[in-house]
């Protein structure tokens, strides 16, 4: 889309990702494995 302003990019992408994650885990009751990054902590 040609957008180069970082606040706009992050402001649009993070809510979309969080909403999609909540839709999968809470709405559709799909288990998502935590992944490698979150298992290290």
ChimeraX commands (.cxc) that place a marker at each C-alpha (Angstrom):
marker #1 position 0.00,0.00,0.00 radius 0.5
marker #1 position 3.02,2.28,0.10 radius 0.5
marker #1 position 2.70,3.27,3.76 radius 0.5
marker #1 position 6.09,4.16,5.25 radius 0.5
marker #1 position 5.17,5.75,8.59 radius 0.5
marker #1 position 6.11,3.25,11.32 radius 0.5
marker #1 position 3.42,4.28,13.85 radius 0.5
marker #1 position 0.74,3.67,11.24 radius 0.5
marker #1 position 2.23,0.30,10.28 radius 0.5
marker #1 position 2.49,-0.96,13.87 radius 0.5
marker #1 position -0.81,0.63,14.86 radius 0.5
marker #1 position -2.58,-1.27,12.10 radius 0.5
marker #1 position -0.76,-4.60,12.33 radius 0.5
marker #1 position -0.71,-5.33,16.07 radius 0.5
marker #1 position -4.50,-5.03,16.64 radius 0.5
marker #1 position -5.09,-7.22,13.58 radius 0.5
marker #1 position -2.71,-9.93,14.83 radius 0.5
marker #1 position -4.11,-9.85,18.37 radius 0.5
marker #1 position -7.68,-9.96,17.04 radius 0.5
marker #1 position -6.89,-12.90,14.76 radius 0.5
marker #1 position -5.18,-14.74,17.63 radius 0.5
marker #1 position -8.18,-14.19,19.91 radius 0.5
marker #1 position -10.56,-15.31,17.17 radius 0.5
marker #1 position -8.66,-18.57,16.73 radius 0.5
marker #1 position -8.07,-19.36,20.41 radius 0.5
marker #1 position -11.23,-18.03,22.04 radius 0.5
marker #1 position -13.82,-17.92,19.27 radius 0.5
marker #1 position -12.99,-21.09,17.36 radius 0.5
marker #1 position -11.36,-22.93,20.30 radius 0.5
marker #1 position -8.22,-23.85,18.35 radius 0.5
marker #1 position -5.10,-24.67,20.37 radius 0.5
marker #1 position -2.02,-22.85,19.13 radius 0.5
marker #1 position 1.32,-24.17,20.32 radius 0.5
marker #1 position 3.36,-21.43,22.07 radius 0.5
marker #1 position 6.33,-21.81,19.73 radius 0.5
marker #1 position 10.07,-21.69,20.20 radius 0.5
marker #1 position 10.33,-18.05,21.30 radius 0.5
marker #1 position 7.90,-18.40,24.22 radius 0.5
marker #1 position 9.23,-21.76,25.45 radius 0.5
marker #1 position 12.72,-20.32,26.08 radius 0.5
marker #1 position 11.52,-17.91,28.80 radius 0.5
marker link #1:1,2 radius 0.2
marker link #1:2,3 radius 0.2
marker link #1:3,4 radius 0.2
marker link #1:4,5 radius 0.2
marker link #1:5,6 radius 0.2
marker link #1:6,7 radius 0.2
marker link #1:7,8 radius 0.2
marker link #1:8,9 radius 0.2
marker link #1:9,10 radius 0.2
marker link #1:10,11 radius 0.2
marker link #1:11,12 radius 0.2
marker link #1:12,13 radius 0.2
marker link #1:13,14 radius 0.2
marker link #1:14,15 radius 0.2
marker link #1:15,16 radius 0.2
marker link #1:16,17 radius 0.2
marker link #1:17,18 radius 0.2
marker link #1:18,19 radius 0.2
marker link #1:19,20 radius 0.2
marker link #1:20,21 radius 0.2
marker link #1:21,22 radius 0.2
marker link #1:22,23 radius 0.2
marker link #1:23,24 radius 0.2
marker link #1:24,25 radius 0.2
marker link #1:25,26 radius 0.2
marker link #1:26,27 radius 0.2
marker link #1:27,28 radius 0.2
marker link #1:28,29 radius 0.2
marker link #1:29,30 radius 0.2
marker link #1:30,31 radius 0.2
marker link #1:31,32 radius 0.2
marker link #1:32,33 radius 0.2
marker link #1:33,34 radius 0.2
marker link #1:34,35 radius 0.2
marker link #1:35,36 radius 0.2
marker link #1:36,37 radius 0.2
marker link #1:37,38 radius 0.2
marker link #1:38,39 radius 0.2
marker link #1:39,40 radius 0.2
marker link #1:40,41 radius 0.2
view
